[in-house]
Amino acid sequence: MNNPRKTFFSKRTILFFTCLLIIFIIIQFIRPEIKNPPVTGDLQAPAEVKTILKQACYDCHSNETQLRWFDQISPLNWRVAQHIKEGRKVLNFSEWGNLAAGDQKAKLWEAVNQIQEGAMPLKDYEMVHTSAKISANQLTTLKNYLLGTVKPSVYNDTSKINAADKQYKKWQDNQLSPDNLPVALNGITYIPDYKNWQPLSTSERFDNNTMRIIFGNDIAVKAVKNNNIHPWPNGTIFAKVAWAQIVDKDSTIHTGAFLQVEYMIKDDKKYASTGGWGFARFKTPKMVPYGKTALFANECMNCHRPMKNEDFVFTLPIKH
């Protein structure tokens, strides 16, 4: 004798999966269009370097995207399309020729640095596209190529030393007054007090022979001591200060001329559109605000986006 209750649940199960199948079929007709625009100036690099980049980066960071069959299944292709849109905006190897030589080095350095940090390729992409995973040997190949494009520092470079000394003397005579502080286009005011903050970490840009110190305000320092950095608390401010590198006759590296200071200010409500962080950059001793419009912060965020799991912070504090 049939069990009516068992029959009822069997019918409900069949109906449920039938509805899922219908929905799945319907959404296959809802798909973003993914186009490959013309290649206007591809990166020129040795064959082994191009092979690695094509394998790991080109699907999202070029106009030569190759979609696999599973990339074209909705809703997966919605995410794929978003990856490609964001990837091309940040770095497009198919438009490499549009970048100045210095910008090319900077973009390549950012790419290698993000690979080294484990931020690229994106983990959800790499999970499905296993061929995109970069091995330690491949990373070494990319690093060596990048190093080969860098002009080595000149030992005891008198031009850099004189430039730093001249800048320092001029700076001492032209301190910014509290009533006349420059303001970035997104409303963030230059914060001169960063000089009294505690250093949290350092970084080096070997692509352009510069060095940086990351300072943190009291809230940032307290967060580090309490291991409260996932996420960083509101009110945290970082100041990343960049100088030219000087290598003296004893091969000791120290700071030369001041180049710029960049700020990251945590306020998850005020700066919700850029991951909860406000960005600002002031260049040269005159503290000239960076950017042509307030949207420059999106440029900063695009660079930091791969570090979402670290609350968008690249350089973690040095542990004592």
The 8 nearest C-alpha neighbors of each residue, nearest first, counted from 0:
[[1, 2, 3, 6, 5, 4, 7, 9],
 [2, 0, 3, 6, 5, 4, 7, 9],
 [1, 3, 5, 4, 6, 0, 7, 8],
 [4, 2, 6, 5, 7, 1, 8, 0],
 [3, 5, 7, 6, 2, 8, 9, 1],
 [6, 4, 2, 8, 7, 3, 9, 1],
 [5, 7, 3, 9, 4, 8, 2, 10],
 [8, 6, 4, 10, 5, 9, 3, 11],
 [9, 7, 11, 5, 10, 6, 12, 4],
 [10, 8, 6, 12, 11, 7, 13, 5],
 [9, 11, 13, 7, 8, 12, 14, 6],
 [10, 12, 8, 14, 9, 13, 15, 7],
 [13, 11, 15, 9, 10, 14, 8, 16],
 [12, 14, 10, 16, 15, 11, 17, 9],
 [13, 15, 17, 11, 12, 16, 10, 18],
 [16, 14, 12, 18, 17, 13, 11, 19],
 [17, 15, 19, 18, 13, 14, 20, 12],
 [16, 18, 14, 20, 19, 15, 13, 21],
 [19, 17, 21, 15, 16, 20, 14, 22],
 [20, 18, 16, 22, 17, 21, 23, 15],
 [19, 21, 23, 17, 18, 22, 16, 24],
 [20, 22, 18, 24, 23, 19, 25, 17],
 [23, 21, 25, 19, 24, 20, 18, 26],
 [24, 22, 20, 26, 21, 25, 19, 27],
 [25, 23, 21, 27, 22, 26, 20, 28],
 [24, 26, 22, 27, 23, 28, 21, 29],
 [27, 25, 29, 28, 23, 24, 22, 73],
 [26, 28, 73, 25, 24, 29, 23, 30],
 [27, 29, 26, 25, 30, 24, 73, 23],
 [30, 28, 26, 27, 31, 25, 73, 74],
 [29, 31, 28, 32, 27, 73, 77, 76],
 [32, 30, 33, 77, 80, 29, 76, 81],
 [31, 33, 34, 30, 80, 77, 76, 29],
 [32, 34, 31, 80, 35, 83, 64, 84],
 [35, 33, 36, 32, 62, 64, 63, 31],
 [34, 36, 62, 63, 37, 64, 33, 61],
 [37, 35, 62, 34, 38, 63, 39, 93],
 [38, 36, 39, 35, 62, 93, 63, 94],
 [39, 37, 93, 40, 62, 94, 41, 36],
 [38, 40, 94, 93, 37, 41, 96, 95],
 [41, 39, 96, 94, 95, 93, 38, 42],
 [40, 42, 93, 95, 92, 94, 43, 38],
 [43, 41, 95, 92, 44, 40, 93, 96],
 [42, 44, 41, 45, 49, 40, 95, 46],
 [43, 45, 49, 48, 42, 46, 47, 144],
 [46, 44, 48, 47, 49, 43, 144, 50],
 [45, 47, 49, 48, 50, 44, 51, 43],
 [48, 46, 50, 49, 45, 51, 140, 44],
 [49, 47, 51, 45, 50, 46, 44, 141],
 [50, 48, 52, 46, 51, 47, 53, 44],
 [49, 51, 47, 53, 48, 52, 54, 46],
 [52, 50, 54, 48, 49, 53, 55, 47],
 [51, 53, 56, 49, 55, 54, 50, 57],
 [54, 52, 57, 50, 51, 56, 55, 49],
 [53, 55, 51, 52, 131, 50, 56, 130],
 [56, 54, 131, 52, 53, 51, 57, 132],
 [57, 55, 52, 53, 60, 58, 59, 54],
 [56, 58, 53, 60, 61, 59, 52, 64],
 [57, 59, 64, 56, 65, 60, 61, 63],
 [60, 58, 83, 86, 57, 61, 56, 82],
 [61, 59, 91, 57, 87, 86, 56, 90],
 [62, 60, 91, 57, 93, 92, 63, 59],
 [61, 63, 35, 36, 93, 64, 38, 37],
 [62, 64, 61, 35, 65, 57, 58, 93],
 [65, 63, 58, 62, 66, 57, 59, 61],
 [64, 66, 58, 63, 67, 57, 59, 35],
 [65, 67, 70, 64, 68, 71, 58, 69],
 [68, 66, 70, 69, 65, 71, 128, 72],
 [67, 69, 70, 71, 66, 72, 65, 76],
 [68, 70, 71, 72, 67, 75, 66, 76],
 [71, 69, 67, 76, 68, 66, 72, 75],
 [70, 72, 76, 69, 68, 73, 66, 67],
 [71, 73, 69, 76, 75, 70, 74, 27],
 [74, 72, 75, 76, 27, 26, 71, 77],
 [73, 75, 77, 76, 72, 26, 78, 27],
 [76, 74, 73, 77, 78, 72, 70, 79],
 [75, 77, 79, 71, 70, 73, 78, 74],
 [78, 76, 80, 75, 74, 79, 81, 73],
 [77, 79, 81, 76, 80, 75, 82, 74],
 [80, 78, 76, 82, 81, 77, 83, 75],
 [81, 79, 83, 77, 78, 82, 76, 84],
 [80, 82, 84, 78, 83, 79, 85, 77],
 [83, 81, 79, 85, 80, 84, 86, 59],
 [82, 84, 59, 86, 80, 81, 85, 87],
 [85, 83, 81, 86, 87, 82, 80, 88],
 [84, 86, 88, 82, 83, 87, 81, 89],
 [87, 85, 83, 60, 59, 89, 88, 84],
 [88, 86, 91, 60, 90, 89, 84, 85],
 [87, 89, 85, 86, 90, 84, 91, 60],
 [88, 90, 86, 87, 301, 85, 91, 302],
 [91, 89, 87, 60, 88, 86, 92, 106],
 [90, 92, 60, 87, 61, 93, 94, 95],
 [91, 93, 95, 61, 94, 41, 42, 60],
 [92, 94, 41, 38, 61, 91, 40, 95],
 [95, 93, 40, 39, 92, 96, 91, 97],
 [96, 94, 92, 40, 41, 97, 42, 93],
 [95, 97, 40, 98, 94, 41, 39, 42],
 [98, 96, 95, 94, 99, 40, 39, 103],
 [99, 97, 96, 95, 102, 103, 100, 94],
 [98, 100, 102, 101, 103, 97, 96, 95],
 [101, 99, 103, 102, 98, 104, 105, 96],
 [102, 100, 104, 103, 99, 105, 207, 98],
 [101, 103, 105, 99, 104, 100, 98, 106],
 [104, 102, 100, 106, 101, 105, 98, 107],
 [103, 105, 107, 101, 102, 106, 108, 206],
 [104, 106, 102, 108, 103, 107, 109, 101],
 [107, 105, 109, 103, 108, 104, 102, 110],
 [106, 108, 110, 104, 109, 105, 103, 111],
 [107, 109, 105, 111, 106, 110, 112, 104],
 [110, 108, 112, 106, 107, 111, 113, 105],
 [109, 111, 107, 113, 108, 112, 106, 114],
 [112, 110, 114, 108, 113, 109, 115, 107],
 [111, 113, 115, 109, 114, 110, 108, 116],
 [114, 112, 116, 118, 110, 115, 111, 119],
 [113, 115, 119, 111, 117, 112, 116, 118],
 [114, 116, 112, 113, 117, 111, 138, 118],
 [115, 117, 113, 114, 118, 112, 119, 313],
 [118, 116, 114, 115, 119, 113, 120, 121],
 [117, 119, 113, 305, 116, 114, 306, 121],
 [120, 118, 114, 121, 113, 117, 305, 122],
 [119, 121, 125, 122, 118, 114, 55, 124],
 [122, 120, 119, 124, 123, 125, 118, 305],
 [121, 123, 125, 124, 126, 120, 119, 118],
 [122, 124, 126, 125, 121, 127, 120, 128],
 [125, 123, 121, 122, 126, 127, 128, 120],
 [126, 124, 128, 122, 129, 127, 123, 131],
 [125, 127, 123, 124, 128, 129, 122, 121],
 [126, 128, 125, 124, 129, 123, 122, 130],
 [129, 127, 125, 130, 126, 131, 124, 132],
 [128, 130, 125, 131, 127, 132, 126, 124],
 [129, 131, 128, 132, 54, 55, 125, 133],
 [132, 130, 55, 129, 54, 128, 125, 133],
 [131, 133, 130, 129, 125, 55, 134, 120],
 [134, 132, 137, 131, 138, 135, 55, 51],
 [133, 135, 137, 136, 138, 132, 139, 131],
 [134, 136, 138, 137, 139, 133, 140, 115],
 [137, 135, 139, 134, 138, 140, 133, 141],
 [136, 138, 140, 134, 139, 135, 133, 141],
 [137, 139, 135, 141, 140, 136, 142, 134],
 [140, 138, 142, 136, 137, 141, 143, 135],
 [139, 141, 137, 143, 138, 142, 144, 136],
 [140, 142, 138, 144, 139, 143, 145, 48],
 [143, 141, 139, 145, 144, 140, 146, 138],
 [142, 144, 146, 140, 145, 141, 139, 147],
 [143, 145, 147, 141, 142, 146, 140, 148],
 [144, 146, 142, 148, 147, 143, 141, 149],
 [147, 145, 143, 149, 148, 144, 142, 206],
 [146, 148, 144, 145, 149, 143, 150, 142],
 [149, 147, 145, 146, 150, 144, 104, 206],
 [150, 148, 146, 206, 147, 151, 145, 207],
 [149, 151, 152, 148, 207, 147, 206, 208],
 [152, 150, 149, 153, 208, 205, 146, 207],
 [151, 153, 154, 150, 208, 246, 245, 244],
 [152, 154, 156, 155, 151, 246, 245, 247],
 [155, 153, 246, 156, 247, 248, 152, 250],
 [154, 156, 247, 248, 246, 157, 153, 245],
 [157, 155, 153, 154, 158, 159, 160, 245],
 [156, 158, 160, 159, 161, 155, 162, 154],
 [157, 159, 161, 160, 156, 162, 163, 155],
 [160, 158, 162, 157, 161, 156, 163, 255],
 [159, 161, 157, 163, 162, 158, 164, 156],
 [160, 162, 164, 158, 163, 159, 157, 165],
 [163, 161, 159, 165, 160, 164, 166, 158],
 [162, 164, 256, 166, 255, 160, 161, 165],
 [165, 163, 161, 167, 166, 162, 160, 168],
 [166, 164, 162, 168, 167, 163, 161, 169],
 [165, 167, 163, 169, 164, 168, 170, 162],
 [168, 166, 170, 164, 169, 165, 163, 171],
 [169, 167, 171, 165, 170, 166, 164, 172],
 [170, 168, 166, 172, 167, 171, 165, 173],
 [169, 171, 167, 173, 172, 168, 166, 174],
 [172, 170, 168, 169, 173, 174, 167, 166],
 [171, 173, 169, 170, 174, 168, 167, 175],
 [174, 172, 170, 171, 169, 175, 176, 285],
 [173, 175, 171, 172, 170, 176, 169, 284],
 [176, 174, 173, 180, 179, 177, 178, 285],
 [175, 177, 179, 178, 174, 180, 173, 191],
 [178, 176, 179, 180, 175, 191, 174, 190],
 [179, 177, 176, 180, 175, 181, 188, 189],
 [178, 180, 176, 177, 181, 175, 182, 189],
 [179, 181, 177, 178, 189, 175, 182, 176],
 [182, 180, 189, 188, 179, 286, 183, 288],
 [181, 183, 188, 187, 186, 189, 184, 180],
 [184, 182, 288, 187, 186, 185, 188, 279],
 [183, 185, 293, 186, 292, 182, 288, 290],
 [186, 184, 293, 183, 187, 294, 296, 279],
 [185, 187, 183, 184, 182, 188, 293, 279],
 [188, 186, 183, 182, 185, 279, 189, 184],
 [189, 187, 182, 181, 183, 190, 186, 180],
 [188, 190, 181, 182, 180, 191, 187, 281],
 [191, 189, 192, 188, 193, 180, 262, 238],
 [192, 190, 193, 189, 194, 175, 180, 177],
 [193, 191, 194, 190, 195, 196, 216, 189],
 [194, 192, 196, 195, 191, 190, 238, 214],
 [193, 195, 192, 196, 191, 214, 197, 238],
 [196, 194, 193, 192, 197, 216, 191, 214],
 [197, 195, 193, 216, 194, 215, 214, 198],
 [196, 198, 214, 215, 199, 195, 216, 220],
 [199, 197, 214, 213, 200, 215, 196, 212],
 [200, 198, 316, 214, 213, 317, 215, 197],
 [199, 201, 316, 213, 317, 198, 212, 315],
 [202, 200, 212, 211, 213, 203, 199, 210],
 [201, 203, 211, 210, 212, 204, 200, 314],
 [202, 204, 210, 205, 211, 209, 201, 208],
 [205, 203, 209, 206, 208, 207, 210, 202],
 [204, 206, 208, 207, 203, 209, 149, 146],
 [205, 207, 204, 149, 208, 104, 108, 105],
 [206, 208, 205, 209, 204, 149, 105, 104],
 [209, 207, 205, 244, 204, 206, 243, 152],
 [208, 210, 243, 244, 204, 207, 242, 203],
 [209, 211, 203, 242, 241, 204, 244, 202],
 [210, 212, 241, 202, 240, 201, 203, 239],
 [211, 213, 201, 240, 239, 200, 214, 202],
 [212, 214, 239, 200, 238, 199, 198, 201],
 [213, 215, 198, 238, 197, 199, 237, 196],
 [216, 214, 237, 219, 197, 196, 236, 220],
 [215, 217, 219, 196, 218, 236, 220, 235],
 [218, 216, 220, 219, 221, 215, 196, 235],
 [219, 217, 221, 235, 220, 216, 222, 234],
 [218, 220, 235, 222, 215, 216, 217, 221],
 [221, 219, 217, 223, 222, 218, 215, 216],
 [220, 222, 224, 218, 223, 219, 217, 225],
 [223, 221, 227, 219, 225, 220, 224, 226],
 [222, 224, 226, 220, 221, 225, 227, 219],
 [223, 225, 221, 222, 226, 220, 227, 219],
 [226, 224, 222, 227, 223, 221, 228, 220],
 [227, 225, 223, 224, 228, 222, 229, 221],
 [226, 228, 222, 225, 229, 223, 231, 230],
 [227, 229, 231, 230, 226, 222, 223, 232],
 [230, 228, 231, 227, 310, 309, 226, 308],
 [229, 231, 228, 310, 232, 227, 309, 308],
 [230, 232, 228, 229, 227, 233, 235, 222],
 [233, 231, 235, 234, 230, 265, 228, 222],
 [232, 234, 266, 265, 235, 231, 267, 264],
 [233, 235, 265, 232, 236, 266, 218, 264],
 [236, 234, 219, 265, 218, 233, 264, 232],
 [237, 235, 264, 263, 216, 215, 234, 265],
 [238, 236, 215, 263, 262, 214, 239, 213],
 [237, 239, 262, 214, 261, 213, 240, 260],
 [240, 238, 213, 261, 260, 212, 214, 237],
 [239, 241, 260, 211, 212, 259, 238, 213],
 [242, 240, 211, 259, 258, 210, 260, 257],
 [243, 241, 257, 258, 256, 210, 254, 209],
 [242, 244, 209, 255, 256, 254, 210, 208],
 [245, 243, 209, 254, 255, 208, 253, 210],
 [244, 246, 253, 255, 252, 254, 247, 243],
 [245, 247, 252, 154, 250, 251, 155, 244],
 [248, 246, 155, 250, 249, 154, 251, 245],
 [247, 249, 155, 250, 154, 246, 251, 156],
 [250, 248, 247, 251, 246, 154, 155, 252],
 [251, 249, 247, 248, 246, 252, 154, 155],
 [250, 252, 249, 247, 246, 253, 248, 245],
 [253, 251, 246, 245, 250, 244, 247, 254],
 [254, 252, 245, 244, 251, 246, 255, 247],
 [253, 255, 244, 242, 245, 243, 256, 252],
 [254, 256, 243, 163, 244, 245, 242, 160],
 [255, 257, 163, 243, 242, 162, 258, 166],
 [258, 256, 242, 259, 241, 255, 283, 243],
 [259, 257, 283, 242, 241, 282, 256, 243],
 [260, 258, 282, 241, 283, 281, 240, 257],
 [259, 261, 240, 281, 239, 280, 241, 238],
 [262, 260, 280, 239, 238, 279, 281, 240],
 [263, 261, 238, 279, 237, 278, 280, 264],
 [262, 264, 278, 237, 277, 236, 276, 265],
 [265, 263, 236, 277, 276, 235, 262, 266],
 [266, 264, 276, 233, 235, 234, 275, 267],
 [267, 265, 233, 275, 269, 268, 270, 276],
 [275, 266, 268, 271, 270, 269, 265, 276],
 [269, 267, 271, 270, 266, 275, 272, 265],
 [268, 270, 266, 271, 267, 275, 277, 272],
 [269, 271, 275, 276, 272, 268, 277, 273],
 [270, 272, 275, 268, 267, 274, 273, 269],
 [271, 273, 270, 274, 275, 269, 276, 268],
 [274, 272, 271, 275, 270, 276, 300, 297],
 [273, 275, 271, 276, 272, 270, 267, 311],
 [267, 274, 276, 271, 270, 266, 273, 265],
 [277, 275, 265, 264, 270, 274, 273, 266],
 [276, 278, 264, 263, 270, 265, 275, 279],
 [279, 277, 263, 262, 296, 276, 264, 299],
 [280, 278, 262, 261, 183, 187, 281, 277],
 [281, 279, 261, 289, 260, 288, 262, 282],
 [280, 282, 288, 286, 287, 260, 259, 289],
 [281, 283, 259, 286, 287, 258, 288, 280],
 [284, 282, 258, 285, 286, 259, 287, 257],
 [285, 283, 286, 282, 257, 170, 258, 259],
 [284, 286, 283, 287, 282, 281, 175, 170],
 [287, 285, 281, 282, 284, 283, 288, 181],
 [286, 288, 282, 281, 285, 289, 283, 181],
 [289, 287, 281, 183, 280, 286, 282, 290],
 [290, 288, 280, 281, 287, 282, 183, 291],
 [291, 289, 295, 292, 288, 293, 184, 294],
 [290, 292, 295, 293, 289, 184, 294, 288],
 [293, 291, 294, 290, 295, 184, 185, 296],
 [292, 294, 185, 184, 295, 296, 291, 290],
 [293, 295, 296, 292, 297, 298, 185, 290],
 [294, 296, 298, 290, 297, 293, 292, 299],
 [297, 295, 299, 294, 298, 278, 300, 293],
 [298, 296, 300, 295, 299, 294, 301, 273],
 [297, 299, 301, 295, 296, 300, 302, 294],
 [300, 298, 296, 297, 302, 301, 303, 295],
 [299, 301, 297, 303, 302, 298, 304, 273],
 [302, 300, 304, 298, 299, 303, 297, 89],
 [301, 303, 300, 299, 304, 298, 89, 305],
 [304, 302, 300, 311, 301, 306, 305, 299],
 [303, 305, 301, 306, 307, 300, 302, 311],
 [306, 304, 118, 307, 303, 119, 121, 311],
 [307, 305, 311, 309, 304, 308, 303, 118],
 [308, 306, 311, 310, 309, 305, 304, 303],
 [307, 309, 306, 310, 311, 305, 229, 312],
 [310, 308, 311, 307, 306, 312, 229, 230],
 [311, 309, 307, 230, 308, 312, 229, 306],
 [310, 312, 306, 307, 303, 309, 304, 313],
 [313, 311, 310, 309, 314, 306, 303, 315],
 [314, 312, 315, 306, 311, 303, 309, 116],
 [313, 315, 312, 316, 200, 202, 201, 213],
 [314, 316, 313, 317, 200, 312, 199, 309],
 [317, 315, 199, 200, 318, 314, 223, 201],
 [316, 318, 200, 199, 319, 315, 201, 314],
 [319, 317, 316, 223, 199, 315, 200, 224],
 [318, 317, 316, 224, 199, 223, 200, 198]]
